[in-house]
Amino acid sequence: MPMPFSILAETFEKLERTTSRTQMVLYLVDLFKKTPPETIDKVVYFLQGKLWPDWKGLPELGVGEKTLIKAVSIALHVPERTVEELAKRLGDLGLAVERLKREKEKGAKAVGLLAFMKQPSSGESTLTVEKVYDTLARVALTTGEGSRELKLKLVAGLIAEASPREAKYIVRFIEGRLRLGVGDATIIEALSIVYAGSAAMKHVVERAYNLRADLGLVAKILATQGVEAVKNIKPEVGIPIRPMLAERLNNPVEILKKLGGRALVEYKYDGERAQIHKKGDKIWIFSRRLENITKMYPDVVEMALKGIKANEAIVEGEIVAIDPDTGELRPFQELMRRKRKHDIHIAMKEVPVAVYLFDILYRDGEDLTVKPLPERRKHLEEVLVQSDTWRLAEHIYTDKPEELEQFFLRAIEDGAEGVMAKAVHSRSIYQAGARGWLWIKYKRDYKSEMIDTVDLVVVGAFYGKGRRGGKFGALLMAAYDPDTDTFKTVCKVGSGFTDEDLERLNEMLKPYIIPHKHPRVDSKMKPDVWVQPALVAEIIGAELTLSPIHTCCHGWVKPGAGISIRFPRFIRWRPDKSPEDATTTKELYEMYKRQLHKIEEKTATREAA
């Protein structure tokens, strides 16, 4: 039998009035007992305030406030201005619709016109859950010429047919303002009680939901096939898996202790986490929030088709913006230009990307989430065809805290956010949707901007890539140390140059190129060509950071580390300054200390709050 929508509306009202989670579970248990198994998916979607999972990429309802007010006006035969003013006074269009319907009903009853007007009374309605869902789905999927008029007609029809209470919740659902206070965990607990026999079985339902990010689908399998079918749910290509999450620590000794003494440590890239699904020649890309972002990355689709040697696979990685001319990593913000809808191919050229892969969750019918990390890693290495832009994340295996620390500093130097340390013992399964101590992120708790520019000296140069091929594309920059009368390296800069700057670069450097490192230059990094310290440039960056490969202030803050600039950018040449007039190592040290002090103040304020 079809399920009356009034049952759902009544439950909505009960949920809205309680703040007790225990009571919410009881209301949901009662609701699910009244729900036909074949309708449970639609009921769950309504409780979630959506028509379908976000990852499906299907349209939203697309009914704006003005259209909704007009639909109410048509359904209730009242002026739009009346609807608008009442909604403003009550602060809720749903309440306004409910009140107007009750007033219309009261007036119609007084003159015996209720049946003639085909208006349902407070407790009567012909609406079913199936009809409301199907009508709203049709509203969402209606596009093109005449779609606004059809949406208006469909919504007005629902409101006209609904009881006052039903109309309130239909309007709120369309607005995205159900305000029930029910989370997925509460729904899962109630489903477990009704269909799995006990709340103790919620971990089974939760795991299924984590592997198939569609709670309506999981509920329907549970209701129609039973708990054993839910236990047997495996990943399915094309349906995203809820990502495994990490805890946070900032002490390498503690990190290794938590992970059992040994870990796989990978760069934590400043990019977009992506779950990439392959089935034959079809590719899906899902974000950390399970949104379908395939259209943003047609180049990644091509990489995946060529780079995965499996008919079916689900791999995880980080999509990172790279400098097209130097190949260096760029900040996450650069990727936001990929959100353009109509000129993605232009954005692809402006913001090329690389993909750094770190896990595999499924391969040709085998659920790898239940396998320990070393075994998953072996599968990942077997299926990957690596290239410059499609490769394993930079990584090491270590049981030494000092080695972990050095790798962390190297990651920061290379433009990453920090590192991710992962357990490699026999229990290191992929905990979909869970946060735990199998993965630990080690990154700085701060983000501070480098406000002041610095003047640095060119001591080396690197040949460019892409359109910079055959020309210099990046420079090795150094600060002046007056105590030793040497130039100590701070950063490699390849951003901020105009095309004109790059054209002039070869000619500018030519008089200063030497066949070996200048005796006054202190550098661990080896450029393509060495340059005599002579040219000064103004540089800005994201922040000052510690680096194991730069010699500026080496060992002053931490053993084995110098001070560097994260995401440096060229501003202009300073022909008015001699190399000895450049920013000194002491100045950079003081800047770093001020930055650190501000960070500590912010941290203390946050902890106090």
C-alpha positions, -999 to +999 in steps of 0.1 A: +000+000+000+012+035-007+024+054+024+004+085+033+026+116+033+008+127+065+027+101+085+060+116+074+048+152+081+036+142+115+070+127+123+087+158+110+067+178+135+076+155+164+112+156+155+112+194+152+098+197+188+123+175+206+159+181+216+164+146+229+184+123+206+169+092+224+134+105+216+144+112+180+155+076+176+121+064+190+102+086+166+122+073+137+117+037+148+079+042+148+081+059+114+102+030+099+078+004+112+050+022+093+071+025+062+067-001+034+101-016+026+100-005-010+094+031+001+121+033+028+147+049+005+125+078-002+116+083+035+154+083+043+161+109+016+133+131+029+148+129+064+182+139+050+166+169+033+175+157-002+161+139-032+192+118-039+229+116-028+249+147-038+275+126-056+250+116-083+254+151-097+217+153-104+200+188-105+187+204-074+150+216-072+158+249-088+128+267-073+137+301-060+118+321-033+098+342-057+087+311-077+077+294-044+057+324-032+039+325-066+032+288-064+016+293-029-004+322-043-018+301-071-025+271-049-043+291-022-059+318-044-043+346-023-022+376-035+016+371-037+020+402-015-001+386+012+021+354+012+053+375+012+042+398+040+031+369+063+063+349+056+083+380+065+063+385+097+066+349+108+101+345+095+092+312+079+074+306+046+064+271+057+045+285+087+029+312+065+016+285+041+003+264+070-016+294+085-030+305+052-043+270+044-059+267+079-076+301+074-088+291+040-101+258+054-118+276+083-135+300+059-146+273+035-160+252+063-181+281+075-199+283+042-198+246+034-175+250+004-146+227+016-155+198-006-163+220-036-129+238-033-111+204-031-091+216-001-081+189+023-089+194+060-062+193+087-062+156+090-071+145+055-050+144+024-046+121-007-009+127-009+015+098-006+052+098+000+057+083-034+037+110-051+054+139-033+089+124-040+081+117-077+066+151-082+096+169-066+120+147-086+102+158-118+105+194-106+143+190-102+148+172-136+127+197-156+150+219-176+149+240-208+122+262-224+090+263-203+106+247-173+098+275-149+061+274-158+060+236-154+079+237-121+054+264-109+025+242-119+038+211-102+047+228-069+013+247-068-004+214-074+013+197-045+006+226-021-031+227-032-035+190-025-016+190+008-031+194+043-018+225+062+009+205+080+020+187+048+022+220+029+044+235+056+070+207+053+068+205+015+076+242+013+104+239+038+119+209+020+119+229-013+135+258+005+161+235+021+150+245+056+135+214+072+154+220+104+147+185+119+181+181+137+184+145+126+218+133+116+228+103+096+240+085+128+205+088+143+188+075+111+213+045+111+206+037+147+168+036+141+172+015+109+194-010+129+167-014+156+139-019+131+156-040+104+186-056+121+170-063+155+192-041+177+211-008+179+242-029+185+241-037+148+245-001+137+282-007+130+271-031+102+248-005+086+273+023+092+301+003+074+278-004+045+270+034+043+307+042+044+313+018+014+282+030-005+276+066+002+239+063-003+219+059+029+186+055+010+200+026-010+215+009+021+182+013+039+163-004+010+188-033+009+184-037+047+146-035+046+141-058+015+170-082+017+180-083+054+211-076+075+232-104+059+229-087+025+241-054+041+271-073+056+280-084+022+280-049+006+313-042-011+326-011-029+310-005-063+327+015-090+308+047-097+295+050-061+320+069-038+334+055-006+334+078+024+371+087+029+392+075+057+403+104+080+433+111+102+441+122+137+467+150+143+499+151+162+529+174+160+556+152+177+575+126+155+583+105+186+546+104+196+535+097+160+557+067+156+547+054+190+510+056+181+516+038+148+534+009+164+570+021+158+572+021+120+552+041+094+548+049+058+552+087+056+539+106+026+537+142+015+504+158+025+498+178-006+481+212-007+455+201-033+421+184-037+417+149-024+402+128-051+387+093-053+391+081-089+369+053-102+376+034-134+353+009-151+364+000-186+368+033-204+346+052-179+361+074-152+344+091-122+362+116-099+348+123-065+359+150-040+366+146-003+329+156+002+318+130-023+308+156-050+312+145-086+340+167-099+348+147-131+340+177-153+365+199-136+394+175-145+392+161-181+430+159-180+429+137-149+403+115-167+429+110-195+456+103-170+435+077-152+425+059-184+462+056-194+476+051-159+454+024-143+461-012-155+428-027-143+394-030-158+378-019-125+396+001-098+390+027-071+422+047-063+428+077-041+451+106-046+457+143-044+451+166-074+476+194-071+481+225-092+515+228-108+534+257-123+533+250-161+568+264-166+587+250-136+567+220-126+566+232-090+536+227-067+512+256-064+487+264-036+453+249-034+436+282-043+449+279-078+426+249-083+396+270-077+399+284-112+390+249-124+355+255-111+346+274-143+318+257-162+321+268-197+359+273-204+374+243-185+399+237-214+412+273-210+415+267-172+433+234-179+460+253-197+462+281-171+462+256-142+477+223-152+477+196-125+495+165-113+480+136-094+498+120-065+483+087-056+484+071-021+458+043-019+437+018-037+403+006-023+390-018-050+405-038-079+387-060-103+361-074-079+383-074-048+374-052-018+408-039-007+395-018+022+397-049+044+434-054+035+463-039+055+481-009+040+512-028+028+490-052+008+470-023-006+502-005-015+514-036-035+481-036-055+485+002-061+520-002-074+509-031-097+481-012-114+499+022-118+516+033-150+534+063-137+543+095-155+555+130-145+519+140-137+505+107-125+525+090-098+528+077-063+529+104-036+564+112-024+571+088+005+595+070+029+592+041+053+608+050+087+611+040+123+633+070+132+617+103+146+646+124+132+641+110+097+604+117+099+612+153+110+636+158+081+611+144+056+584+167+071+607+198+065+614+186+030+577+183+023+571+219+034+600+231+013+586+213-018+552+231-013+533+205+006+513+212+038+532+186+058+531+148+059+507+119+066+521+091+087+503+057+083+504+025+102+518-005+083+510-033+108+486-061+102+456-042+114+461-012+091+429-016+071+411+012+053+386+026+078+361+042+054+344+072+069+363+069+102+389+089+120+415+070+139+451+065+149+460+044+118+466+077+099+482+107+116+487+141+099+517+161+109+513+197+098+516+231+112+485+243+131+489+278+116+486+297+084+502+331+085+509+354+057+543+369+049+534+406+050+568+421+042+587+416+010+624+407+012+653+416-011+673+385-021+703+378-043+704+356-074+730+328-070+718+303-095+693+295-122+672+266-135+660+259-170+623+261-175+598+236-188+569+239-213+569+273-229+600+282-209+619+253-224+654+264-235+652+295-213+657+301-176+624+296-157+634+298-120+661+314-098+679+303-067+678+332-042+699+339-012+701+363+018+733+380+029+751+369+061+773+398+071+790+378+098+805+354+073+803+376+042+784+349+024+751+344+006+729+317+021+701+302+000+665+309+010+642+297-019+638+288-055+615+313-072+597+306-105+564+326-101+556+362-106+576+367-138+560+383-168+567+370-203+589+401-208+608+393-176+615+358-188+626+370-222+651+393-206+663+368-180+689+349-202+704+382-213+705+396-177+722+366-162+747+360-191+774+383-177+772+366-143+771+329-152+801+310-138+811+273-142+811+265-105+795+277-072+808+311-062+830+309-031+808+333-012+777+312-018+766+286+008+741+262-009+730+226-006+708+229-036+725+226-070+710+248-098+714+241-136+738+271-137+757+290-110+755+328-109+778+353-094+760+372-066+752+405-083+715+409-090+689+417-063+652+410-066+622+418-044+604+387-033+571+380-014+558+346-002+530+329+017+551+325+048+585+318+063+591+281+070+618+257+080+637+238+053+663+210+054+678+221+021+683+258+025+712+273+044+698+306+056+699+305+095+707+268+093+704+253+128+693+285+144+657+274+150+660+236+148+690+213+141+693+204+105+669+231+092+673+265+077+647+292+070+629+293+037+600+310+020+569+290+011+554+298-024+578+326-032+569+351-059+590+376-079+579+412-075+605+433-093+642+438-098+661+461-074+690+476-095+693+503-068+706+477-043+740+459-042+742+423-031+754+434+004+723+456+007+700+425+005+679+413+034+702+396+059+700+363+075+694+380+109+665+400+095+649+368+082+654+351+116+637+380+134+608+379+108+605+342+115+604+347+153+577+375+150+557+351+128+561+324+154+551+347+182+519+357+164+511+320+158+516+312+195+493+341+204+466+328+180+470+293+193+467+305+230+436+325+221+420+296+204+427+272+233+414+297+258+382+300+238 
